[in-house]
Amino acid sequence: MRNLRFNIFEDCGQPRESRILMFYSFDTDDQLPRSGILHYNLKEQRFLGPRHDAALTAAALDFLTRAGRIVQTAP
């Protein structure tokens, strides 16, 4: 993944206490653009929906932690 970027949808219509919706985009190693939306459930502390690449979700968790939106706990 190259040029990985995340943005949080602040006014997504979902209660901020329950879910974070975030947009991601990146270029593949073959320089193909990819983008999508991740749904993070705060109560369950996990991403909802289809399974995503482990590197993408790890980077997304790091982004949310650095942005102060979640506090990661040890398993």
N, C-alpha and C positions, 0 to 999 in steps of 0.2 A: 504494500500500500504506500502510495506516495501522495503528498499534499493532503493528508487527512485533516479534515475540518469538521467541527461540531458547532451547532447552534441550538439553543434551547427555545422552544416555542413557549413564550411566556403567557400568551392569551389563547390557549388551545381549547378552552371550554371545559377542561377537566379541573376538578379541585386540586389546588397545589399540594394539599396534604396527602393526596393519594397517588398521584401519577406525574411523571415528568415525560414530556414528549420532546424528542430532540431529533434534529436533522443531521445527517452525516453525508459527506461526500469525499471521494478520493479517486485517484487514478491508479489503475492496476499496473503491474510491471510491464504489461504490453501497451501501456498508455491509453487504456480504455476508461472513460469516466464512469463512475458508479456513484449512486446516491440512494438514500432511503430515509426512513423514519424509524427510530427506536422508541419503544414505550417501556419506561422503567416504573414498576410498581413499588412505591416507597414502603408500604406495609409488608409486602412479601420479600422485599430487597432483591428483586430479580427483574430481568427483562421479560416482557410478555411477547407473545406472537411466535412467528417461526424462529427456528434456531439460527443464530448468526455465527459468523466466524469468531473463534475464541480471541483472536488478536483484536478484532474490532470491538467486541464487548469489553475486553480488558482496557483498551484505550478509552472507551466511553466511560467506564467506571472511574478511571483516572481523571478524566476531564470533569466529571460531576463532583468528584472529591475536591479537586483543585478549585473548582468554582464555588465550593462551600454548599452545594446542594444536598450532598449526602455525606455520611460518616461511615467509612468502611470498617467493618468489624472482622476480627480474625475468625476463621471457620471453627 
